[in-house]
Amino acid sequence: MTDSTPPTSHWHSFRIFAELTAIPVHDSSRFQTTDGMDNPDCTNGVRAFMALKALERFQEVCDMVEEIDTAASDLICDLLHLVHSRNLDLQFVLENGINSFLCEVSHIDQT
């Protein structure tokens, strides 16, 4: 029997998962840059719309019809497979993505 517990000791970044429970309600008009590319038209609502379009395309390619949460989880998993297959830094991708999200949805400084 194998242990299916995730290896949280390997990545200290899992501490930020707790921060996800404290984020405010979605604000579709909020704009916060995390990369210095100031485009106030790229609000959280626009970001969510772009993600939905990417997710719809992913489901077409995979020939799947799933709820958004299931399809998003599958896409995240497949993106991590891509990063891993290219021998890129999984920890960087996860930390940067989650930190950017937290900065864009709340008033948390990205560090």
C-alpha positions in Angstrom: 0.0 0.0 0.0 1.4 3.4 -1.0 1.1 6.6 0.9 -0.8 9.2 -1.2 0.0 12.1 1.1 1.5 15.0 -0.8 5.2 15.7 -0.1 4.6 19.0 1.6 8.0 18.9 3.2 9.6 19.3 -0.2 8.0 22.7 -0.9 7.5 25.3 1.7 5.2 27.1 -0.7 2.2 25.1 0.4 1.9 27.6 3.3 0.3 30.0 0.8 -2.6 27.6 0.2 -3.9 28.7 3.6 -3.9 32.3 2.3 -6.3 31.2 -0.5 -9.0 30.8 2.1 -8.7 34.5 3.1 -9.0 36.1 -0.3 -11.8 38.5 -0.8 -14.9 37.9 -3.0 -14.1 38.1 -6.8 -13.9 41.7 -7.9 -14.2 41.6 -11.7 -13.2 45.3 -12.0 -10.0 45.0 -9.9 -6.7 45.7 -11.7 -3.3 45.0 -10.2 -0.1 44.5 -12.2 2.4 41.9 -11.1 4.8 42.3 -14.0 5.0 46.0 -14.6 2.9 45.8 -17.7 0.3 48.4 -16.7 -2.9 47.7 -18.7 -5.8 48.8 -16.6 -8.2 47.1 -19.1 -6.8 43.7 -18.0 -9.0 43.4 -15.0 -9.7 40.3 -13.0 -12.9 39.9 -14.9 -10.9 39.9 -18.2 -8.4 37.5 -16.7 -11.2 35.1 -15.7 -12.8 35.4 -19.2 -9.4 34.6 -20.9 -8.9 31.6 -18.6 -12.4 30.3 -19.4 -11.7 30.5 -23.1 -8.4 28.6 -22.6 -10.2 26.0 -20.5 -13.0 25.6 -23.1 -10.3 25.0 -25.8 -8.5 22.5 -23.5 -11.7 20.6 -23.1 -12.2 20.6 -26.9 -8.7 19.2 -27.4 -9.2 16.5 -24.7 -12.7 15.7 -25.9 -14.0 16.2 -22.4 -17.1 17.8 -20.9 -16.5 18.5 -17.2 -17.4 21.1 -14.6 -15.1 24.1 -14.5 -13.4 23.0 -11.3 -12.6 19.5 -12.6 -11.4 20.7 -16.0 -9.3 23.5 -14.4 -7.7 20.9 -12.1 -6.9 18.7 -15.1 -5.4 21.6 -17.0 -3.2 22.6 -14.1 -2.0 19.0 -13.8 -1.2 18.9 -17.5 0.6 22.2 -17.4 2.7 20.8 -14.6 3.4 17.8 -16.8 4.6 20.2 -19.5 6.9 22.1 -17.1 8.3 18.8 -15.8 8.8 17.4 -19.3 10.9 20.5 -20.2 13.0 20.1 -17.0 11.8 23.5 -15.8 11.4 24.5 -12.1 8.1 23.3 -10.9 8.4 25.1 -7.6 9.0 28.4 -9.3 6.0 27.9 -11.6 3.7 27.1 -8.7 5.0 29.8 -6.3 5.0 32.5 -9.0 1.5 31.6 -10.3 -0.1 31.5 -6.8 1.7 34.6 -5.6 0.7 36.5 -8.7 -2.9 35.4 -8.2 -2.9 36.4 -4.6 -1.5 39.8 -5.5 -4.1 40.3 -8.3 -7.1 39.4 -6.1 -6.1 41.1 -2.8 -3.8 43.7 -1.4 -1.0 41.3 -0.7 2.4 42.5 -1.9 4.1 40.1 -4.3 7.4 39.1 -2.7 
